[in-house]
Amino acid sequence: MNKISKILLVVTSIITHTALTQTITETFGSGANQFSIDFVTIGNPNNPNDYDVRNSGFGPSHGSVPYTYNMGKYEVTVSQYAGFLNSAAKADPFGLYNQNMYGVIRSGNSGDYIYQVSQGLGNRPIAYTSWFDAARFVNWLNNGGLSTSSTENGVYELNGMTTGVPWTSTPNSTRNTAAKFFIPTYEEIYKSGWYDPNKDGVGGYWDGPTGRAEYPGRPAEAAMINVWSQHPDSNGNMTTDVGAFPFSSAYGTYDQGGNVWEITEYVNGGNDIWVKGGSAWDTELAASKYYQGHNPSQEESGALGFRVAGVPEPSALSLLAIGLGVVLRRRRRTV
């Protein structure tokens, strides 16, 4: 291996390590409704697809993403969603609130609704959210995350829609290319939860989303994620605080298996969306890489939530530029 190749290897290793460990925090809202979302960087662009015949229900290969992106470290929580509701759903014409939402209590009248978080439930994943709720959440984030911020555009052009998805199923085709935050595609979810760039020294996919064991039939894996309804609270709800199970994917995301199914951007033709990861009410097999689900875009259930993805922070890209600059300067000196 020549000197330039060695330097490139070191730079790549630094960038990979940074991408796997760095947490980026973004803050939204204002005053009492302010909240933060933590992200991790998903690097290793152009990683190979996972060719697994068990994926054949939705096509045999998934997981390759040709760009670097950020993924929410955790699922969107009750507190975060309540902050959004207090800013964007004073009248709630689009049904952003569901009376079954565990941990959120609404009071007042339309035009003056107030949303409160039940004690001790603020860090549970929000559930009873539809694709349209998630889309409006990220639209609002992109438009500033304030009481005056629109929920109808910014990432997805909704214009009052609450059911039906008339656009193409091609990944990213519905997404505003200038958007900073968005619903992750199926491939972005798949990669961040199940791909490990260091697996077996060459990179590959784990069957489960913790990077420590493989499915099926390993009880140890089930103990690492919230499946099998292991921890019902006093009200019988099966979800746990996000990150309560301290076992992350290789990139540092938590609960990509179990807790709640996660909505993806991908539209499976007609009115169906793809969902990923299983829930607290499922077995560990539902959290495996090769298990997928689909729901009507307007469906809301106690086992369905979402996380947010976004564009990468400049810092990681700057590190690459600095590293390449070092390589080029050293090469010029040796010419």
Buried (B, 14 or more C-beta within 10 A) or exposed (E): EEEEEEBBEEBBEBBBEBBBEBEBEBEBBEEEBEBEBBBBBBBBEEBBBBEBEBBEEBEBBBBBBEEBBBBBBBBBBBBBBBBBBBBBBBEBEBBBBBEEBBBBBBEEEEEEBEBEBBEEBBBBBBBBBBBBBBBBBBBBBBBBBEBEBBBBEBBBEBEEBBEEBEEEBEBBEBBBEEBBBBBBBBBBBBBBBBBBBBBEEEBBBBBBBBBBBBBEEBEEBBBBBBBBBBEEEEEEBBBBBBBBBEBBBBBBBBBBBBBBBBBBBBBBEEBBBBBBBBBBBBBBBBBBBBBBBBBBBBBBBBBBBBBBBBBBBEEBBEBBEEBEEBBEEEEEEEE
